[in-house]
Amino acid sequence: MPVLAKTKSEVLSEFRCAEILDAARKVFSRKNFEQTTVDDIAAAAHVAKGTLYLYYKSKREIYMEALRRDIVALSEETDRRIQACDTAAEKIRAFISTRVKFFEENRGFFRIYYSEFASYYVPLAPASKGLRELYVRQAKRLEAILQQAVEKGEIRGICPRSTALRLYDMTLGVIAERVLGWSKAPVEDDIEALFGLLWRGIDKEHEI
């Protein structure tokens, strides 16, 4: 089936939405959620407030869409990094490292998620259906890596699904600690500490 070309109106709408989200991201990174106003975002995006409301219903919707866009980009980058690896150990380290460093480089923006939407941090019940789907997709990606590693004899006979969820949640825990400023360690130290803990738990050489 041929792919229909986007209309001029659709292209313009996507461009305008991207401009608004880019501007909003910068404003949110400088201020907390409560202090940021729709007027601030409209001014940063160089559009009228009424124009902004043509695309988004509220400040919260703008923030959550900017968050979703970043998480999608992170998921795609994580997949690329994993695909470039050969062994299970390399893939798991790539998963942890890519995600932790991404959040580290964007602390201001993601601090809102962890501090002002704290109830959404529960990994199995994130803020929206779209984010839940991204969580499940990445968890299944990890599960497939672990399943293949078990079959190859790279790791011991663990349950791939439950281990993938624990690995994902522990990575989220390290990210939250760093975004909220609870960890002062160099980022590489936290990455290696988490990877070492996880790998010792599944490596055949450490099997009890």
N, C-alpha and C positions, 0 to 999 in steps of 0.2 A: 504494500500500500504506500503510495507516495506521501511524503511529509509535506503538509501544507505550509507555505511560507507565512510568516507572521505579517499581519497588517501593519501599516504605519502607525495606527493608533495603539496597537499592542506593544510595538517596539518603544514608542514614546512613553507609554504607561510603565513598562519595565524599567526604562531609564530613569523616570521620575521617582519610582519607588526606591531604586538603588541609591539615588541621590539623597533621598529623605533618610534612608536607613544609615548611610555613611555619615551623614550629618548628626543623626541621633546618637550614633555610637560614640562619636567624639564628645558630645555634650554629656551623655551618661557617664563616660569615663572620667570627666572632670567633676561631676556632681553626683550626689546620691539620687535615688529614684524620686523621693519626695521633693527635693529642691529643684529638680528639672521640671520645666513647664513646656506645654505644647508650643507656646510662643518662642521659647528658647530654640526648640528644634526647627520651627518654621524659619526663624531668623538665620540659623546656621545653614539651612538648606536653600536659603534665598527664595522662598516661596511664601505666598500669603497663607495665613492660618486656615482660611477657608479652603484653599487648594489642598493643604495637607489632609484635611478631613474628607476630601474626596477619595483618598486612598486608605486611610486608617481611621478607625472610630475613636481611638483613645490613645493616651500616652502608654498605657500598659500594653496595648496591642502593638504599638510601634516597638517597644522594648522586646516583647516576646518574639516578634518577627525578626528583629535584628539578631536576637539570640539564636533562633532557629537557623538563620542563614549561616551564622558562624559555626554552629554545630554540624551542619551539613558539610561545610568546607573542611572542618576537622575530620569528619568521618571519611571523606574522600582522600584526604592526605594520609590518614592512618592506613587506609587500604593500600595506597601506593607504596608506602614505606614497608608494609608487611610483604607485599608481593615481590619486593626487591631482596628479601631474605631467603635463606635456604633452610636453616634448621629451626626447630621449635623454639629453642632458646633465643635465637636472634629475632624471631617473629614476636615473641612475648616482650622482649626488651624494647623492640621498635614500637609496639603498642603503648607501653608505659611511657617511654621517652617522648614520643610524638605528642601525646595528649598532655602530659605534665608541662612540657615546654610551651605548648600553644597557650595554655591558660596562664602560664608564668609571664608570657609576653603581653598578655591582655588583662592583667589583674584588675585594673580600674573598672572595666566593663563587667567582668564576671563577678566581681565582689557584690554587685547588686543582687545577682541571682542567689548567692549563698547567704547574704545577710538580710535582705529585705523580702525574699521569697523563700525563707527558710523551710517552710512546710513542703515546698516542692522538691527539696533535696532528697526525699525518700526515693531511692533509685528506681524502685518498681512503680512509682507513681509520680513521674515528673510532671512539669507544668502543663503540658498539653498532649493531645493525642499524637501530634507530629513528633514531639520529643520522645514520647514513649516508644514510638515505632523505631526511631533512631537508636534508642537504647537497646531494644530487642535485636535490631539488625546487627549492631556491633557485638552484642553478647553471642549471637549465633556465629559470627565470624570467628570469635575466640573459641567457641565450642568446636567448630570445624577444625581449627588448628590443633586443638588438644586431642580430638578424636583421631586425626591422622597421626599425631605423634604417638599415641597409644598403640595404634595398629603397626607403626614402624618400629616400636620398641624403644623410642627415644625417651619416653617417660614411663613411670609405673602405671599400673591399671587403675587410674582414678576415674570418677564419673565426670566426663567432659562438660556436661551441662552445668552441674552445680559448681564445679571448679571455675568455669568461665564466669559465672555470676559473681563468685567471690573475688576473682582476679579483677573484674571490672569495678566492683564496689570498693575494693582496697585502693585501686588507682584513683577513684573519685575522692576517697578519704584523704589521700596525699595532696590532691589538687585543692581540696577545700582548706586544708591546713595552710597551704602556701598562699592561696588567694586571700584568706582572712588574716594572714600575717602571723599565724601561730607557729610556723616553722621558720627558723632563721638560717637553717643549713643551706649550703650551696645546692642548687637545683640538681646537679649531677649526683651529689651524695644521697639525696632523697630518692632519686631514681634507682641508683644501684642498691640502696638499702631495701627498697621494696622488691626489686627484681630478685635479689639474693634470697629474701624471705620466701617469696613465692616459688622460686626454682628449687630451693631445698625441700620444699613440701611435695614436689612432684617428680624430682629427678630420681632415676632408678638407683643411682649410687647412694642416695640417702634413704632408701626404702627400709622400713623397719621390719 
